[in-house]
């Protein structure tokens, strides 16, 4: 059985994730954003490359780091 550690996600007033802590309260990820959501910096104590691994980032929306895009729940409509 794989054990998954308990993590707590800390958000700011917009819902953006800026800190993730483990079950001991030790910071495991730190994220910072420029205005309009571009990532300023990220850090992780658990990933091999030191980059944060959270899928939800700016204003709590999912982001795809490979594509460099975020899903802001946009649903295209036709006229």
Secondary structure, 3 states (H helix, E strand, C coil): CCCCCCEEEEECCCCCEEEEEECCCCEEEEEEECHHHCEEEEEECCCCCCCCCCCECHHHCEEECCCCEECCCCCCCCC
